[in-house]
Amino acid sequence: MSKVTEIVLASRNKKKLIELSETLAPLGINVRSVSEFPEVGDVEETGSTFKENAALKAETVARQLGCAVLADDSGLMVDYLDGEPGVYSARFSGQDATDESNNKLLLKKMSGVPASKRGAKFVCSLAFSLDGNDSVFFEGETAGKIIEKEDGNKGFGYDPLFLSDELGITFAQADGNEKNRISHRGRAVELFIEWIKNQ
């Protein structure tokens, strides 16, 4: 494989783009959002695992654009809810879900659950596809607990409710560097960086 200098991120999430751009910039890799390519439609996430969904997005977009594409599928798995919301993390509260409505539903489902049963983890599956070929996968996870009310105003998604075991604060209280260092996506990206350096 030739040295990759540009990667398209198969996500329209601006915060994910910023996170990834900051991490890959030192390697001389420019990250562009799929939003810059209006001809690429939304890829339906029909997989039953994070890995399947990440591969679907990476390979579909790579085939359409003929370039290197990185896609992630990640989400929150709550012990008490048997791993929910899982692959439905982004649309937990329905088709028109927002971070706010998802967090509200999670709090409702966790209402009255004792501290000892509030364990959770964020999981990320990262898929890298070159020209639509089979993906190479990188996976990361990070453990924590679901707190009883939102705390912090940074980050996105379930960050205000996720108290990190390692940081001792919520992801929404942590600054970007702190969070990236130990987050599920940060860990998956680290593995990707190690791999791409050797290509």
Helices and strands as residue ranges (DSSP letters): E 6-9, H 14-24, G 25-27, E 30-33, G 34-36, H 50-65, E 68-78, G 79-81, G 86-91, H 99-109, G 115-117, E 119-130, E 136-146, G 159-161, E 162-164, H 176-182, H 184-197
